[in-house]
Amino acid sequence: MNKTGIVLALSACVSFAHAADAGKTIEQYRQQGSSVKSIAPIFSQLLVVPFPSGFKTAFENTQGPRYIREAVPEKENVDEWTQMITVTGFKDLALNPKVTPQSFAVNMAAGFQRACPTSFSGQEIGIGKISERDAFVLVASCGTSPATAGKTSEAAVIAVIKGSSDYYTIQWAERGAVSATPLAIDVGKWTEKFKQLNPIKLCPIVAGEAAPYPSCVN
């Protein structure tokens, strides 16, 4: 990953704002109707994902062929959170013909199931295209989450995208009341959450181009 990390950009680019607007915060631009997006060079491509209001990036790391970025509500952290938006990248995995977006997503759901075999539930949302790339979306949940020592439930909508060379995932998870039995999955609710993470966009990395990556933003 490019060491510059993520960039937050406005749909109406700040560089064209009047000088009097220079002191405005991201939230003030949002209130005026601008959308805020995160843009990150992750291995072979730029990944653009809308950045929902009230979230902050709490952790970002690249280790070998894996990239991860976690965002949580402003007053929370990566250990104690009610919601988390996670972006991951897996270098060169798209070159493996045995891996598909569906098999990757199902394998992630299987991780949930192994963690909470008696309270697991899952629901496929659909297979299709995201940014003209093959993709698959599902919801997975644990009624009793081992990540919080059984104090909460945990559920997430997970999108897996096959890039030109790499795989990417975008997840929106939330924790709630604990349940000894599998959670009922509200497809409408999770579909709406996923819509808030769209439009997701993958772009080629242009040699010599720096943030805010105008070739992709525009």
N, C-alpha and C positions, 0 to 999 in steps of 0.2 A: 504494500500500500504506500502511496505517496505520503511522505512524512508531514505534509501540511494538514492532514486530518480532515475533519468535516468542515464545511462552510455553510453558514446559514445565508440564504439569499431570498430576496423579495421578488415576487412576480413583476412588480413595478420596480426596476432596479434602482437601488439607493443612489448609485452614481449619477443618476439623472435628476435627483431631487434638488429642490432649491436649497440654497445655503441656509435659509431659515429653518429648514427641516433637519439639519444635520444632527441635532440633539435628540431627535425622536427615538423612542425605544421600539423594540420589535413589536410589543403589544400595541403601541400607538399606531403603528403601520397597519396591524391587523384590524384595528377598529375603523380604519379608513378603507378597508376592503382589500388590502393586499394579502396575498397568501405567502406563507413562509415555508421554505423547503430546505432540507439538508442535502448537500451535494458532496459526495465523497468519491475519490479515486480508489476503488477497491480492486486490486490486482489488474485485470486487463480492461476494465470499463469504469465509467463514471456511473454511480447510482444516485438517482434523485428520488427523494421520498418527502412528501409533505410533512411538516413538523407541527403536530397539534398544539394548540394553545395550552399553556400551563405546564409543559414538560421541559426538562433540562437534560442535557447529556451528562451522565454520571460516570460513565466508564467507556473507554475505547482502547483496543489493543489488537496488535497483529502479532501472531506467533507462528512462524513457519508458514504453512499453506492455509492458515485460518485467521479470519478477521472477525471481530465482534465489537458492536457498539450498543450500549444500553442507555435508555432515557427513562427517567421516572418523574413523577410530579415534583414541583419546585421544592417542597419542604421534606421530601423523602430521600432515601438513599438506596444503594443496590442491595443492602441487607434487609432493610425493612421498607416495604413498598406495598401500595394497594394496586398500582398499575405499572406496567413496564412495556416499553416498545423496544424491541431488540432487532438489530440488523446484523446478519452474518454473511461472510463470504468464504467460499471454499475454492482455492486456486486449482485450476486445470481439471476440476471434477467433471465438467461438461464434456471433456474429451474421452471419458469412459462410457462406451456404448451400453454398458449394463445398467447405468444409472438413468432414471427418468425422473421428472418432477413428481410424479405420483409415487414412485417407489421411495424417493427421498422423504416425501411428506409422511407416508405411511410408516416409514422407519422412525421418524421423529415421534409420531403418535404412539408407536410401540414403546418408546422410552417412557412416556407417561404411564402406559399400561403396566410396565414392569415396576414402576415406582408405587403404583396404587392399584394392584390387581382387583381388589374387591370394590373399589369406588370409581373405576375408570369409565369414562364415556367418550365417544368420538362421533363426529359427523362430517362426512365429505360435503364441501360446499360446491366444488366444481373444478373442471379441467378446462383450460382454454389458453388464451394469450395475454401476456402483460408486456407492454412495450414491444409488441410483435415477437415476443419470445414465448416458448412453451412454458406453461405454468400450471400449478395445481394448488388449490386452497382447501383447507379443512380446519375443523375445530377439535381440540383435544382437552380433556379435563380430568382432574382428580378431585373427588369429593373430599378426600382427606390428603392434604399435601405433606409429604415428608420434608419438603424444603422449609416448612415452618413448624416442624415437629408435631404435625397433626392439629395445629391451632386454626388453620384456615383451609378453604378449598382453593384450587387454582385452575384456571381455564385460559385458553389462548386460541386466537385465530392465527393460523400459520399459512403464509404464502411462500411457495418455493418456485424460483424462477431459474430456468436454464439459460445462462448467458452465452456469449460467443465461445468462451473457454472455461468460464467459472460458473459455479452455482451460487445463488443468493437466496437468503430467506429474510422475510419481514414478518415479525410476530408482534401481536398486541395481546398481552396477558393481563389478567386481573385476579386478585385474591378476594375471597368473600367468606361467608359463613361456612363452617365446616359441615360436612355431610358424610355419614357412614355409608350411604348408598350412592350410586352414580347420579351425577347431576343431570337434570333435563336440559338439553341444549336448545336454546332459543336461536334458531337459524336467522330469523329476521334481525335480532339484536346484533349478532356477530357479523352479519353481512353489512349492516350499517356501520359498525366499527371499521370494517375493512375498507369501506368507501371513504372514510376519513383519511386513510393512508394512500389514497389515489388522487391524481394520477402518478403512478410509479413509472420511472423512465430510466432506461439504460442507454448510454451514449458511448461512442468510442473515445478514448483518450487521445487528444490532439497533441502531437509533439510540440513542446515549447509553450503551450497554453497554460496560464496560471489561473488561480481562483479569481473571480467566480465562474470560470469556465463558460464564457459567452456562447460558444458553439453549441453547448447543451442546454443552457438556460433559455436561450432565444428560440 
